[in-house]
């Protein structure tokens, strides 16, 4: 995507991982978003660690590595969401697991 291409929108994507090689999953997600047609990563927060929230009765789980990226995109909101879900699947995330389960990659559109 070139800045002169179709009108682009700024969006913010939250990235998290608390299963497997967390740092690798976070960095690969950033690179993969940037390599997506119609998406340019324009800024990235520092990577930080946070405690995983668990529901009563769930086993403990590892802490998350998190970051937020700012992207400039010509994708529609649904197109960006579909790409985020595709990247989660490539990273081995199982969406059929119970809510708040450990995950290799979690991508959330925070603002569009």
N, C-alpha and C positions, 0 to 999 in steps of 0.2 A: 504494500500500500504506500503510495506517495501522498504527501500532504496535499497535493493538488487534486487527488482523486475525489470521489464522491464525498459529500459532507460527512465529516467524522464526528463522533460523539466521545466524550471522555467518560470512562467507566472505571470503577474500582473493584478489584477482585481479591477476596481474602483467600489465603492459601494456608492449609494446615496438614500436618502429618504426625501421627503418633504410633506408627507401626512400621517395622522394618528400618531401612536406611533413610531416616527422616530427612536428613540434609540433602541427600540425593533426590528424593521425591520432590522436595520444595524447589531445588535449583532446576530440575528437569521441567517442572511445571512452568516456571518462569520462562525458560528457554523455548518451550513448546508453544506457550501463548504468543511469544514474540515471533515465532516462525509461522504462525497461523496467518493465512491470507486474510487481509482486512483488519489485522490487529498489530499495533506497535506498542510495546511496553515503554512508557515514557518516564516512569519513576518506580522505585521499589523501596519499601521501608527496610530498616534493618530486620534481620531474622531474630525472633525472640522466642523464649520458651515459656509455656504456660501449663498449669495443672489441668489435666483432663477432668471434666465433670462427669460423674457417673450417677445413674439412678439407683435408688435403694434396691438391693438384691443383686446388682451387677458386680462382677469381680473388679478389683482395681485394674487400672490400665496405665500405660506409660504417659509421660508428659508430651505435650504437643510442641513441635516447632511451628511457628507461624510467621507470616509476612503478609503485606498488602502491596499489590501492584496497581499503579495507575496505567490505564491503557487508553490509547486513541483507537477507535474502531469504527469501521463502516458496516459492521454486522448489526443486525437488529438484535434487540435484547434476547429473543428466543434463540437466535443463531449463536450468540456468545454463550448462553446457557448450555446449548447442545454441545458446543466445543469443550466447555468445562467438564461436562459429564463424560465425554469421550476420553478426555485426558485422565479422569479418575479411573475409568475402566481400563485404559492402557496400563495404569499403575497398579492394577490388580484390586481395586476397591470393589467389594461385594455389596451392592445396594440392597440385596435381600436380607442382610443382617439386621438385627434389632437396632432401633434408633439409639444413637450415642455409643455405638460399639467402636472399638479401635478401628482405625482406617489408615491405609497407606497414603491416601491423598483425599483432601476435602477442599473443593473450590466453591466459593460462594460469591455471587455478584452482590456487592455491598451497596453500590449506587450506580445508576446508569442515567 
